[in-house]
């Protein structure tokens, strides 16, 4: 039986699936496919940044426990930032970690698998950037129509704050 960890993430309460369903789905798959789950890491935060507690803990755990499997429902659960995905790919390969995505075939040990991971990562990044652009256009339209007055006073602007990039641990 292979040893594995699970990483799950949802961005908002508006997502069709809650995080418990996501984890249950992955656990069910793992038990049918002879994976022993050692730990579950989760976040309820956007994937456009690597500044997520569960993600950071997952990386730290993997750096101390190389050669185990990382199971996700979809690679977009890991990150929606292309540059973070490139760093994650390097980390996974250098630590001999098997990445298992239930929604797509990804084998980072093959050129085709790495290519598909990178293409999907670029698409995930595009999705976020395109969504941000649509939101900006919508806010501008709402402002012109007098329907949007801005954020309430005192509310932090999380979108524009500078984030410290997360360093992937080296072994």
MARMI-372637 format. One line per field, with one value per atom (N, C-alpha, C): atom name; y negated, z, x. Coordinates in nm, 3 decimals. Layout:
<nodes>
atomo: c(CA/...)
v: c(Y/...)
w: c(Z/...)
u: c(X/...)
</nodes>
This chain:
<nodes>
atomo: c(N/CA/C/N/CA/C/N/CA/C/N/CA/C/N/CA/C/N/CA/C/N/CA/C/N/CA/C/N/CA/C/N/CA/C/N/CA/C/N/CA/C/N/CA/C/N/CA/C/N/CA/C/N/CA/C/N/CA/C/N/CA/C/N/CA/C/N/CA/C/N/CA/C/N/CA/C/N/CA/C/N/CA/C/N/CA/C/N/CA/C/N/CA/C/N/CA/C/N/CA/C/N/CA/C/N/CA/C/N/CA/C/N/CA/C/N/CA/C/N/CA/C/N/CA/C/N/CA/C/N/CA/C/N/CA/C/N/CA/C/N/CA/C/N/CA/C/N/CA/C/N/CA/C/N/CA/C/N/CA/C/N/CA/C/N/CA/C/N/CA/C/N/CA/C/N/CA/C/N/CA/C/N/CA/C/N/CA/C/N/CA/C/N/CA/C/N/CA/C/N/CA/C/N/CA/C/N/CA/C/N/CA/C/N/CA/C/N/CA/C/N/CA/C/N/CA/C/N/CA/C/N/CA/C/N/CA/C/N/CA/C/N/CA/C/N/CA/C/N/CA/C/N/CA/C/N/CA/C/N/CA/C/N/CA/C/N/CA/C/N/CA/C/N/CA/C/N/CA/C/N/CA/C/N/CA/C/N/CA/C/N/CA/C/N/CA/C/N/CA/C/N/CA/C/N/CA/C/N/CA/C/N/CA/C/N/CA/C/N/CA/C/N/CA/C/N/CA/C/N/CA/C/N/CA/C/N/CA/C/N/CA/C/N/CA/C/N/CA/C/N/CA/C/N/CA/C/N/CA/C/N/CA/C/N/CA/C/N/CA/C/N/CA/C/N/CA/C/N/CA/C/N/CA/C/N/CA/C/N/CA/C/N/CA/C/N/CA/C/N/CA/C/N/CA/C/N/CA/C/N/CA/C/N/CA/C/N/CA/C/N/CA/C/N/CA/C/N/CA/C/N/CA/C/N/CA/C/N/CA/C/N/CA/C/N/CA/C/N/CA/C/N/CA/C/N/CA/C/N/CA/C/N/CA/C/N/CA/C/N/CA/C/N/CA/C/N/CA/C/N/CA/C/N/CA/C/N/CA/C/N/CA/C/N/CA/C/N/CA/C/N/CA/C/N/CA/C/N/CA/C/N/CA/C/N/CA/C/N/CA/C/N/CA/C/N/CA/C/N/CA/C/N/CA/C/N/CA/C/N/CA/C/N/CA/C/N/CA/C/N/CA/C/N/CA/C/N/CA/C/N/CA/C/N/CA/C/N/CA/C/N/CA/C/N/CA/C/N/CA/C/N/CA/C/N/CA/C/N/CA/C/N/CA/C/N/CA/C)
v: c(0.118/0.000/-0.124/-0.219/-0.342/-0.441/-0.516/-0.621/-0.752/-0.829/-0.952/-1.056/-1.180/-1.288/-1.348/-1.419/-1.485/-1.635/-1.708/-1.852/-1.889/-1.967/-2.013/-2.162/-2.229/-2.374/-2.415/-2.508/-2.579/-2.728/-2.807/-2.951/-3.027/-2.990/-3.067/-2.974/-3.030/-2.954/-2.930/-3.003/-2.993/-2.874/-2.808/-2.692/-2.583/-2.509/-2.406/-2.294/-2.271/-2.160/-2.214/-2.162/-2.208/-2.123/-2.170/-2.105/-1.964/-1.942/-1.807/-1.706/-1.749/-1.662/-1.630/-1.731/-1.713/-1.610/-1.626/-1.535/-1.395/-1.382/-1.251/-1.180/-1.256/-1.199/-1.144/-1.221/-1.178/-1.058/-1.061/-0.948/-0.820/-0.832/-0.717/-0.660/-0.747/-0.702/-0.635/-0.696/-0.644/-0.503/-0.482/-0.349/-0.243/-0.278/-0.184/-0.156/-0.246/-0.234/-0.207/-0.156/-0.110/-0.218/-0.333/-0.440/-0.455/-0.461/-0.486/-0.636/-0.701/-0.846/-0.876/-0.947/-0.983/-1.113/-1.206/-1.339/-1.410/-1.503/-1.586/-1.732/-1.806/-1.950/-2.020/-2.131/-2.200/-2.351/-2.421/-2.566/-2.609/-2.717/-2.780/-2.922/-2.930/-3.055/-3.044/-3.156/-3.158/-3.086/-3.026/-2.958/-3.047/-3.177/-3.265/-3.308/-3.273/-3.300/-3.171/-3.160/-3.045/-3.074/-3.190/-3.233/-3.173/-3.038/-2.965/-2.870/-2.872/-2.794/-2.644/-2.587/-2.444/-2.407/-2.492/-2.470/-2.471/-2.568/-2.579/-2.458/-2.419/-2.301/-2.175/-2.165/-2.050/-2.042/-2.156/-2.159/-2.122/-2.174/-2.141/-1.991/-1.934/-1.792/-1.709/-1.746/-1.672/-1.682/-1.798/-1.812/-1.723/-1.693/-1.605/-1.458/-1.434/-1.298/-1.277/-1.280/-1.264/-1.123/-1.108/-0.978/-0.928/-1.015/-0.973/-1.038/-1.005/-1.056/-1.174/-1.265/-1.380/-1.364/-1.354/-1.333/-1.458/-1.504/-1.618/-1.580/-1.647/-1.622/-1.676/-1.790/-1.855/-1.940/-1.956/-2.034/-2.181/-2.230/-2.370/-2.389/-2.281/-2.291/-2.331/-2.293/-2.325/-2.472/-2.523/-2.663/-2.707/-2.835/-2.895/-3.003/-2.994/-3.086/-3.004/-3.043/-2.965/-2.953/-3.062/-3.059/-2.973/-2.975/-2.885/-2.740/-2.714/-2.578/-2.528/-2.615/-2.577/-2.539/-2.620/-2.590/-2.460/-2.441/-2.318/-2.197/-2.208/-2.097/-2.059/-2.158/-2.131/-2.061/-2.110/-2.052/-1.906/-1.879/-1.744/-1.649/-1.692/-1.607/-1.582/-1.688/-1.672/-1.588/-1.577/-1.497/-1.364/-1.327/-1.198/-1.174/-1.277/-1.271/-1.235/-1.142/-1.109/-1.205/-1.280/-1.368/-1.293/-1.277/-1.209/-1.310/-1.340/-1.426/-1.339/-1.341/-1.253/-1.297/-1.423/-1.471/-1.473/-1.458/-1.455/-1.364/-1.308/-1.219/-1.305/-1.306/-1.386/-1.296/-1.276/-1.201/-1.290/-1.354/-1.450/-1.383/-1.251/-1.179/-1.165/-1.206/-1.196/-1.335/-1.352/-1.481/-1.520/-1.423/-1.450/-1.494/-1.428/-1.463/-1.603/-1.637/-1.771/-1.876/-1.846/-1.938/-1.963/-1.857/-1.871/-1.949/-1.925/-1.999/-2.148/-2.179/-2.320/-2.388/-2.316/-2.372/-2.398/-2.301/-2.319/-2.434/-2.445/-2.554/-2.690/-2.698/-2.823/-2.856/-2.755/-2.777/-2.823/-2.765/-2.806/-2.951/-2.990/-3.128/-3.223/-3.184/-3.264/-3.283/-3.176/-3.183/-3.294/-3.297/-3.397/-3.537/-3.555/-3.687/-3.738/-3.650/-3.686/-3.723/-3.647/-3.675/-3.811/-3.841/-3.971/-4.084/-4.066/-4.168/-4.189/-4.080/-4.089/-4.161/-4.133/-4.198/-4.348/-4.386/-4.529/-4.600/-4.537/-4.594/-4.608/-4.507/-4.511/-4.619/-4.636/-4.739/-4.878/-4.898/-5.028/-5.059/-4.958/-4.976/-5.011/-4.939/-4.964/-5.103/-5.148/-5.284/-5.388/-5.370/-5.464/-5.468/-5.355/-5.347/-5.388/-5.422/-5.464/-5.351/-5.228/-5.111/-5.064/-5.117/-5.072/-5.193/-5.191/-5.304/-5.270/-5.151/-5.109/-5.023/-4.980/-4.898/-4.983/-4.921/-4.995/-5.042/-5.156/-5.214/-5.115/-5.101/-5.015/-4.872/-4.832/-4.697/-4.687/-4.590/-4.575/-4.538/-4.596/-4.563/-4.449/-4.326/-4.209/-4.188/-4.239/-4.218/-4.291/-4.413/-4.495/-4.489/-4.412/-4.408/-4.325/-4.359/-4.290/-4.160/-4.050/-3.919/-3.877/-3.817/-3.762/-3.624/-3.600/-3.469/-3.361/-3.246/-3.134/-3.060/-3.035/-2.959/-2.810/-2.735/-2.591/-2.535/-2.452/-2.402/-2.318/-2.332/-2.250/-2.138/-2.029/-1.917/-1.906)
w: c(0.000/0.000/0.000/-0.088/-0.097/0.010/0.061/0.157/0.083/0.132/0.063/0.160/0.111/0.179/0.080/0.133/0.051/0.071/-0.039/-0.030/-0.095/-0.022/-0.072/-0.050/-0.143/-0.130/-0.198/-0.133/-0.198/-0.181/-0.277/-0.274/-0.194/-0.214/-0.155/-0.112/-0.038/0.000/-0.120/-0.228/-0.346/-0.434/-0.406/-0.487/-0.470/-0.576/-0.577/-0.478/-0.451/-0.365/-0.239/-0.125/-0.005/0.017/0.105/0.125/0.182/0.265/0.320/0.210/0.112/-0.001/-0.082/-0.104/-0.181/-0.113/0.017/0.093/0.094/0.114/0.115/-0.019/-0.126/-0.261/-0.279/-0.238/-0.254/-0.163/-0.041/0.052/-0.005/-0.060/-0.119/-0.234/-0.320/-0.432/-0.379/-0.280/-0.226/-0.169/-0.096/-0.036/-0.143/-0.253/-0.363/-0.444/-0.433/-0.514/-0.431/-0.311/-0.223/-0.182/-0.142/-0.084/0.062/0.146/0.288/0.312/0.361/0.381/0.518/0.515/0.637/0.697/0.612/0.659/0.552/0.596/0.506/0.535/0.429/0.439/0.360/0.414/0.345/0.365/0.270/0.276/0.223/0.276/0.223/0.185/0.076/0.033/-0.115/-0.181/-0.323/-0.355/-0.473/-0.518/-0.597/-0.607/-0.685/-0.606/-0.479/-0.397/-0.326/-0.299/-0.223/-0.074/-0.037/0.103/0.170/0.184/0.244/0.349/0.466/0.578/0.546/0.494/0.464/0.356/0.255/0.146/0.198/0.280/0.338/0.426/0.508/0.594/0.511/0.401/0.312/0.256/0.209/0.154/0.260/0.380/0.488/0.519/0.524/0.551/0.441/0.316/0.205/0.205/0.245/0.248/0.353/0.458/0.565/0.538/0.446/0.415/0.264/0.199/0.054/0.013/-0.113/-0.174/-0.134/-0.093/-0.072/-0.181/-0.184/-0.287/-0.236/-0.327/-0.301/-0.389/-0.326/-0.403/-0.394/-0.510/-0.519/-0.611/-0.594/-0.684/-0.823/-0.827/-0.953/-0.926/-1.025/-1.002/-0.972/-1.011/-0.978/-0.830/-0.755/-0.609/-0.550/-0.613/-0.562/-0.579/-0.700/-0.725/-0.855/-0.861/-0.985/-1.032/-0.981/-1.019/-1.096/-1.219/-1.304/-1.245/-1.192/-1.139/-1.013/-0.929/-0.814/-0.860/-0.969/-1.022/-1.073/-1.136/-1.184/-1.067/-0.961/-0.841/-0.776/-0.772/-0.713/-0.795/-0.925/-1.012/-0.981/-0.971/-0.938/-0.803/-0.705/-0.570/-0.573/-0.643/-0.651/-0.716/-0.825/-0.897/-0.813/-0.752/-0.675/-0.549/-0.500/-0.380/-0.411/-0.540/-0.584/-0.530/-0.541/-0.494/-0.612/-0.591/-0.694/-0.678/-0.784/-0.784/-0.851/-0.777/-0.829/-0.832/-0.952/-0.970/-1.021/-0.952/-0.989/-1.116/-1.152/-1.270/-1.397/-1.385/-1.504/-1.482/-1.590/-1.584/-1.583/-1.472/-1.460/-1.406/-1.488/-1.443/-1.467/-1.361/-1.373/-1.403/-1.413/-1.448/-1.599/-1.673/-1.819/-1.882/-2.000/-2.070/-2.098/-2.137/-2.165/-2.039/-1.929/-1.803/-1.756/-1.768/-1.730/-1.821/-1.951/-2.047/-2.011/-1.983/-1.949/-1.819/-1.721/-1.595/-1.619/-1.702/-1.730/-1.809/-1.904/-1.981/-1.888/-1.804/-1.711/-1.613/-1.570/-1.479/-1.547/-1.673/-1.748/-1.764/-1.788/-1.800/-1.667/-1.557/-1.424/-1.397/-1.434/-1.416/-1.502/-1.626/-1.715/-1.658/-1.603/-1.543/-1.438/-1.348/-1.241/-1.297/-1.387/-1.443/-1.521/-1.595/-1.672/-1.579/-1.471/-1.373/-1.307/-1.270/-1.209/-1.305/-1.432/-1.533/-1.545/-1.548/-1.558/-1.437/-1.319/-1.197/-1.203/-1.249/-1.261/-1.356/-1.469/-1.566/-1.503/-1.431/-1.365/-1.259/-1.182/-1.077/-1.141/-1.249/-1.318/-1.373/-1.430/-1.480/-1.367/-1.257/-1.142/-1.084/-1.083/-1.034/-1.122/-1.253/-1.347/-1.331/-1.293/-1.273/-1.131/-1.048/-0.912/-0.817/-0.857/-0.776/-0.686/-0.708/-0.632/-0.570/-0.441/-0.369/-0.312/-0.339/-0.285/-0.162/-0.109/0.012/0.133/0.230/0.354/0.418/0.481/0.544/0.646/0.643/0.739/0.691/0.581/0.530/0.455/0.490/0.426/0.281/0.201/0.059/0.040/0.044/0.034/-0.107/-0.207/-0.345/-0.376/-0.325/-0.363/-0.265/-0.157/-0.063/-0.121/-0.083/-0.134/-0.054/-0.127/-0.063/-0.070/0.036/0.039/-0.025/-0.130/-0.194/-0.095/-0.104/-0.017/-0.077/0.001/-0.043/-0.026/-0.131/-0.123/-0.057/0.047/0.121/0.035/0.059/-0.007/0.084/0.027/0.109/0.085)
u: c(0.085/0.000/0.089/0.058/0.136/0.092/0.188/0.157/0.134/0.035/0.000/-0.055/-0.055/-0.124/-0.223/-0.319/-0.420/-0.409/-0.424/-0.438/-0.571/-0.651/-0.781/-0.792/-0.862/-0.879/-1.009/-1.077/-1.186/-1.158/-1.208/-1.183/-1.287/-1.412/-1.522/-1.634/-1.727/-1.846/-1.938/-1.916/-2.001/-1.965/-1.854/-1.817/-1.920/-1.944/-2.048/-2.019/-1.894/-1.856/-1.790/-1.826/-1.756/-1.631/-1.548/-1.418/-1.431/-1.534/-1.555/-1.588/-1.669/-1.701/-1.576/-1.493/-1.371/-1.280/-1.261/-1.175/-1.234/-1.363/-1.429/-1.413/-1.425/-1.410/-1.269/-1.168/-1.029/-0.999/-1.049/-1.027/-1.090/-1.210/-1.278/-1.195/-1.146/-1.063/-0.936/-0.874/-0.747/-0.766/-0.873/-0.895/-0.919/-0.984/-1.008/-0.882/-0.784/-0.663/-0.538/-0.558/-0.452/-0.352/-0.405/-0.325/-0.364/-0.266/-0.287/-0.269/-0.373/-0.368/-0.305/-0.193/-0.121/-0.172/-0.211/-0.246/-0.328/-0.413/-0.492/-0.460/-0.427/-0.401/-0.510/-0.558/-0.667/-0.658/-0.716/-0.726/-0.862/-0.911/-1.031/-0.991/-0.914/-0.855/-0.821/-0.811/-0.779/-0.649/-0.644/-0.524/-0.431/-0.464/-0.376/-0.252/-0.248/-0.131/-0.088/0.040/0.088/0.091/0.045/0.040/-0.085/-0.080/-0.192/-0.136/-0.193/-0.142/-0.133/-0.239/-0.239/-0.139/-0.127/-0.033/0.111/0.141/0.277/0.307/0.211/0.232/0.249/0.174/0.187/0.329/0.381/0.517/0.620/0.603/0.696/0.691/0.571/0.555/0.623/0.599/0.658/0.810/0.864/1.009/1.073/0.999/1.050/1.017/0.924/0.880/0.878/0.995/0.997/0.954/0.929/0.895/0.757/0.668/0.530/0.445/0.319/0.231/0.149/0.121/0.035/-0.088/-0.205/-0.328/-0.414/-0.461/-0.551/-0.667/-0.779/-0.891/-0.859/-0.792/-0.757/-0.632/-0.546/-0.425/-0.455/-0.572/-0.604/-0.630/-0.644/-0.655/-0.520/-0.410/-0.276/-0.244/-0.258/-0.228/-0.292/-0.322/-0.370/-0.271/-0.149/-0.043/0.062/0.087/0.177/0.317/0.370/0.507/0.516/0.412/0.409/0.403/0.330/0.319/0.454/0.531/0.664/0.754/0.750/0.830/0.783/0.652/0.597/0.641/0.636/0.680/0.825/0.913/1.054/1.065/0.991/0.993/0.947/0.839/0.783/0.884/0.942/1.037/1.162/1.216/1.340/1.322/1.198/1.172/1.107/1.105/1.051/0.909/0.827/0.688/0.600/0.510/0.412/0.295/0.264/0.148/0.034/-0.077/-0.195/-0.308/-0.356/-0.472/-0.585/-0.697/-0.807/-0.879/-0.868/-0.940/-0.857/-0.726/-0.644/-0.523/-0.474/-0.358/-0.233/-0.160/-0.039/0.072/0.174/0.291/0.412/0.459/0.568/0.703/0.703/0.826/0.841/0.738/0.744/0.735/0.796/0.786/0.640/0.559/0.418/0.343/0.371/0.306/0.344/0.472/0.517/0.456/0.448/0.387/0.240/0.167/0.025/0.006/0.092/0.085/0.108/0.206/0.237/0.125/0.067/-0.044/-0.163/-0.194/-0.307/-0.277/-0.153/-0.115/-0.130/-0.092/-0.109/-0.257/-0.339/-0.484/-0.544/-0.498/-0.546/-0.510/-0.388/-0.343/-0.427/-0.453/-0.536/-0.675/-0.732/-0.866/-0.872/-0.774/-0.773/-0.756/-0.659/-0.635/-0.757/-0.821/-0.940/-1.055/-1.072/-1.178/-1.156/-1.033/-1.001/-1.037/-1.002/-1.034/-1.185/-1.262/-1.408/-1.467/-1.412/-1.461/-1.435/-1.315/-1.282/-1.379/-1.407/-1.501/-1.639/-1.683/-1.814/-1.822/-1.716/-1.714/-1.720/-1.645/-1.647/-1.787/-1.851/-1.986/-2.082/-2.070/-2.157/-2.134/-2.010/-1.980/-2.047/-2.040/-2.102/-2.254/-2.311/-2.456/-2.496/-2.398/-2.426/-2.463/-2.434/-2.470/-2.357/-2.238/-2.121/-2.053/-2.039/-1.978/-1.842/-1.791/-1.662/-1.679/-1.567/-1.569/-1.605/-1.670/-1.696/-1.565/-1.569/-1.450/-1.391/-1.260/-1.192/-1.171/-1.237/-1.220/-1.088/-1.007/-0.875/-0.889/-0.806/-0.802/-0.704/-0.754/-0.668/-0.615/-0.685/-0.644/-0.515/-0.499/-0.385/-0.268/-0.280/-0.168/-0.054/0.065/0.183/0.200/0.215/0.230/0.375/0.421/0.555/0.550/0.630/0.625/0.671/0.609/0.643/0.761/0.860/0.976/0.945/0.964/0.946/1.070/1.052/1.168/1.262/1.390/1.491/1.534/1.567/1.619/1.767)
</nodes>
